[in-house]
Amino acid sequence: MRAFALRGLAWQLGASGRVDDAVARASESVEIYQALRERCPGLWKRDIAEALSILGVHHAARQEWDESVDRHTEALNRHYDALEREYREAVRPQHALALGRLAEAHLGRARARPAESRQ
């Protein structure tokens, strides 16, 4: 319950402009979910994926593009892809949203680089 509450709080903090607090709460949520997953490997995939995606969004808000890309990539590669195979339609909207967020993070990273190195 704590991880779920922290994940929701992170989203709300980010929406209210308190991005540093949002990153801290989202990071804590991810850590709790990962500890839960270690104890019960078959569970928590969807929750970890959502927490990682939220963390990636807040890193993007701070223009920490590498961290944002890394968190979204982890959410997709380790969790959403497996969930999509397992649940099909039930996960498709979240999977698509995570892919969109990853694309936005890559675009942000590209825009942040000097013009001559964008190639």
VENNORLIN-V963067 format. One line per field, one symbol per residue. ss: DSSP state (@ for helix, = for strand, . for the rest). phi: phi as a letter, one per 40 degrees, with the letter a starting at -180 (. if undefined). burial: 1 if it has 16 or more other C-alpha atoms within 10 Angstrom, else 0. A space follows every 50 residues. Layout:
ss: ???
phi: ???
burial: ???
This chain:
ss: .@@@@@@@@@@@@@@...@@@@@@@@@@@@@@@@@@@@@.....@@@@@@ @@@@@@@@@@@...@@@@@@@@@@@@@@@@@@@@@@@.@@@@@@@@@@@@ @@@@@@@@@@@@..@@@..
phi: .ccccccccdccccccgccccccccccccdcccccccccbdcbgdcccdc ccccccccccccfcccccdcccccdcccbcccccccbfccbdcccccccc cccccccccccccddcbcc
burial: 00110111111011000011011011111111110010000001111111 11111111111001101111111111001100110000001101100110 1101110110000000000
